[in-house]
């Protein structure tokens, strides 16, 4: 079981108070007691070895023992612009993209799209980012952006960014240029019914390149994870 815990603001000083779900998990599930050591991370790229000093009902006080800057991020920025699937498949997608090192998940609104994270649903996905980061060792949180229309994403992506889209058919297989250190890459993945002809025409007009994922039709979340895997682990 993970002994990494997320602190939701930058850690400064030698003592911190952990509250909320993380404190409850540490107290009730891990049964923390004074003298126990855990690892904290604050989303800013640092890890902290901390010793539990006091365990209360709603808060845990810890003493910072050591601070380390530990970088487990990709050498380039990777954004997945995805027409989100329904239900629990959203959480699965978020977990896998975090594990693969993606920088940002950009939900996109497409003609054939079926879901989008709003209100409580988005909060649950942001919590899934924290849980996945605790498990995989990342010290920076993947961003879940505000949903945008696919037309806006296709038309406004930074011109120095490598722009790729997943759609059945022929496409690129050599993606070395998309993972050069310091580069920025955006991959667009459509909904279950695929991008419409109009959306495909816009992507091509804006000089997005198609990614080749084989002859089979993939679910949205499978295609997104496949693209992230090709780039992160290639």
C-alpha positions as CSV (number, residue, x, y, z in Angstrom):
1,X,0.0,0.0,0.0
2,X,1.3,3.5,-0.9
3,X,2.8,5.6,1.8
4,X,2.8,8.7,-0.4
5,X,0.4,11.4,0.5
6,X,-0.6,14.6,-1.4
7,X,-0.4,18.0,0.4
8,X,-2.6,20.4,-1.5
9,X,-0.4,23.5,-1.2
10,X,3.4,24.2,-1.5
11,X,5.2,22.8,1.6
12,X,7.2,25.4,3.4
13,X,8.8,25.3,6.8
14,X,9.6,22.3,9.0
15,X,6.1,21.4,10.1
16,X,2.8,20.8,8.3
17,X,-0.8,19.8,9.1
18,X,-2.4,17.3,6.8
19,X,-6.2,17.5,6.5
20,X,-9.1,16.2,4.4
21,X,-9.1,12.9,2.6
22,X,-5.4,12.4,2.8
23,X,-5.4,12.8,6.6
24,X,-8.4,10.4,6.9
25,X,-6.6,7.8,4.8
26,X,-3.4,8.1,6.8
27,X,-5.2,7.9,10.1
28,X,-7.9,5.3,9.4
29,X,-6.5,3.1,6.7
30,X,-2.8,3.3,7.5
31,X,-3.4,3.6,11.2
32,X,-0.7,6.2,11.6
33,X,0.9,6.8,15.0
34,X,3.5,9.2,16.2
35,X,7.0,8.3,14.9
36,X,5.8,6.8,11.6
37,X,7.5,8.1,8.5
38,X,5.7,8.9,5.2
39,X,6.4,10.6,2.0
40,X,4.6,13.8,1.1
41,X,4.4,15.6,-2.3
42,X,2.9,18.9,-3.1
43,X,2.6,18.9,-6.9
44,X,5.5,21.2,-7.3
45,X,8.1,18.6,-8.1
46,X,9.3,17.9,-4.6
47,X,9.1,14.9,-2.3
48,X,9.4,15.2,1.5
49,X,10.2,12.6,4.1
50,X,8.0,13.5,7.1
51,X,7.5,12.1,10.5
52,X,4.1,11.9,12.1
53,X,4.0,13.9,15.4
54,X,0.3,14.1,16.3
55,X,-2.7,12.2,15.1
56,X,-6.1,13.8,15.6
57,X,-9.6,13.0,14.3
58,X,-9.5,15.4,11.4
59,X,-5.8,16.4,11.0
60,X,-2.3,15.0,11.3
61,X,0.7,17.0,12.2
62,X,4.0,16.0,10.7
63,X,7.6,17.2,10.9
64,X,9.6,17.5,7.7
65,X,12.7,15.4,7.8
66,X,14.1,15.8,4.3
67,X,13.2,17.6,1.1
68,X,14.2,16.2,-2.4
69,X,13.5,17.4,-5.9
70,X,12.6,14.2,-7.8
71,X,11.8,14.5,-11.5
72,X,9.8,11.6,-13.0
73,X,8.2,13.6,-15.8
74,X,8.6,13.1,-19.5
75,X,11.3,15.2,-21.3
76,X,8.6,16.9,-23.3
77,X,5.1,18.2,-22.7
78,X,2.4,15.8,-23.8
79,X,-1.3,16.9,-24.0
80,X,-4.1,14.4,-24.9
81,X,-7.1,16.2,-26.3
82,X,-9.8,13.6,-25.9
83,X,-13.6,13.4,-26.5
84,X,-14.2,11.7,-23.2
85,X,-16.0,8.3,-22.9
86,X,-18.8,7.6,-20.5
87,X,-18.8,6.6,-16.9
88,X,-15.9,4.7,-15.2
89,X,-14.0,4.6,-18.5
90,X,-13.1,8.3,-17.8
91,X,-11.4,7.4,-14.5
92,X,-9.5,4.5,-16.1
93,X,-8.3,6.9,-18.9
94,X,-7.1,9.4,-16.3
95,X,-5.2,6.8,-14.3
96,X,-3.4,5.5,-17.3
97,X,-2.5,8.9,-18.7
98,X,-1.1,9.9,-15.3
99,X,1.0,6.7,-15.2
100,X,2.3,7.3,-18.7
101,X,3.5,10.8,-17.7
102,X,1.0,12.9,-19.7
103,X,1.2,16.6,-18.8
104,X,-2.4,17.6,-19.6
105,X,-5.8,16.1,-20.4
106,X,-7.8,18.4,-22.5
107,X,-11.4,17.3,-22.8
108,X,-12.8,18.2,-26.3
109,X,-16.4,18.7,-27.4
110,X,-17.1,17.1,-30.7
111,X,-20.1,16.5,-32.9
112,X,-20.4,12.9,-31.9
113,X,-19.2,13.2,-28.3
114,X,-21.1,11.5,-25.5
115,X,-19.7,12.9,-22.3
116,X,-17.8,15.8,-20.6
117,X,-16.5,16.3,-17.0
118,X,-18.6,19.0,-15.3
119,X,-19.1,19.8,-11.6
120,X,-18.7,16.7,-9.4
121,X,-17.5,14.6,-12.3
122,X,-14.5,16.8,-12.9
123,X,-13.7,16.8,-9.2
124,X,-13.7,13.0,-9.2
125,X,-11.3,13.0,-12.1
126,X,-9.0,15.5,-10.4
127,X,-9.0,13.2,-7.3
128,X,-8.2,10.3,-9.6
129,X,-5.1,12.2,-10.8
130,X,-3.9,12.5,-7.2
131,X,-4.5,8.8,-6.4
132,X,-2.7,7.8,-9.6
133,X,0.2,10.1,-8.8
134,X,0.5,8.6,-5.4
135,X,0.7,5.2,-6.9
136,X,3.1,5.8,-9.7
137,X,5.5,8.2,-8.0
138,X,4.8,11.4,-9.9
139,X,5.5,14.6,-8.1
140,X,3.6,16.9,-10.5
141,X,-0.1,16.5,-11.2
142,X,-1.5,16.0,-14.6
143,X,-3.8,19.0,-15.4
144,X,-7.4,18.4,-16.4
145,X,-8.3,21.4,-18.5
146,X,-11.7,23.0,-19.0
147,X,-13.5,21.4,-22.0
148,X,-13.1,23.1,-25.3
149,X,-14.7,22.8,-28.7
150,X,-12.7,20.6,-31.0
151,X,-12.7,23.3,-33.7
152,X,-11.0,25.7,-31.3
153,X,-8.4,23.1,-30.4
154,X,-7.7,22.3,-34.0
155,X,-7.4,25.9,-35.0
156,X,-5.5,27.4,-32.2
157,X,-2.9,24.9,-31.2
158,X,0.5,26.5,-30.9
159,X,2.2,26.5,-34.3
160,X,5.5,25.2,-32.8
161,X,3.7,22.3,-31.3
162,X,3.7,18.8,-32.9
163,X,0.0,18.2,-33.6
164,X,-1.3,14.6,-34.1
165,X,-4.7,13.1,-34.3
166,X,-5.9,9.5,-34.0
167,X,-8.3,8.3,-36.7
168,X,-8.6,4.9,-38.5
169,X,-6.6,4.9,-41.7
170,X,-3.0,5.5,-42.9
171,X,-0.8,7.7,-40.9
172,X,2.6,8.3,-39.2
173,X,4.4,5.5,-37.5
174,X,7.7,7.4,-36.8
175,X,7.0,9.7,-33.9
176,X,10.6,10.6,-32.9
177,X,10.1,14.3,-33.7
178,X,7.1,14.4,-31.3
179,X,9.1,13.4,-28.2
180,X,12.2,15.6,-28.6
181,X,13.3,17.0,-25.2
182,X,11.7,20.4,-24.5
183,X,9.1,20.0,-27.3
184,X,5.3,20.2,-27.0
185,X,3.0,17.6,-28.5
186,X,-0.8,17.5,-28.7
187,X,-2.7,14.4,-29.7
188,X,-6.4,14.7,-30.5
189,X,-8.6,11.6,-30.0
190,X,-12.2,11.6,-31.2
191,X,-15.4,10.0,-29.7
192,X,-16.7,6.5,-30.3
193,X,-18.2,7.4,-33.6
194,X,-15.0,9.1,-34.7
195,X,-14.4,12.6,-36.0
196,X,-16.9,13.8,-38.5
197,X,-15.7,14.5,-42.1
198,X,-15.8,18.2,-41.4
199,X,-13.6,17.8,-38.3
200,X,-11.2,15.7,-40.2
201,X,-11.0,18.2,-43.0
202,X,-10.3,21.0,-40.4
203,X,-7.5,18.9,-38.9
204,X,-5.9,18.4,-42.2
205,X,-6.3,22.0,-43.2
206,X,-4.6,23.0,-40.0
207,X,-1.8,20.6,-40.8
208,X,-2.4,18.0,-38.1
209,X,-0.8,14.7,-38.8
210,X,-2.7,11.4,-38.5
211,X,-1.2,8.7,-36.2
212,X,-1.3,5.1,-37.4
213,X,-2.7,2.7,-34.7
214,X,-3.2,-0.4,-36.7
215,X,-6.2,-1.8,-38.8
216,X,-8.6,-2.3,-35.8
217,X,-11.2,0.2,-34.5
218,X,-10.2,1.2,-31.0
219,X,-12.3,2.6,-28.2
220,X,-11.6,6.2,-27.4
221,X,-9.8,5.5,-24.2
222,X,-7.8,2.7,-25.8
223,X,-6.7,5.0,-28.7
224,X,-5.7,7.7,-26.2
225,X,-3.6,5.3,-24.1
226,X,-2.1,3.8,-27.2
227,X,-0.9,7.2,-28.4
228,X,0.4,8.1,-25.0
229,X,2.3,4.8,-24.8
230,X,3.8,5.2,-28.3
231,X,5.1,8.7,-27.3
232,X,6.1,8.1,-23.6
233,X,7.6,4.7,-24.0
234,X,8.8,4.7,-27.6
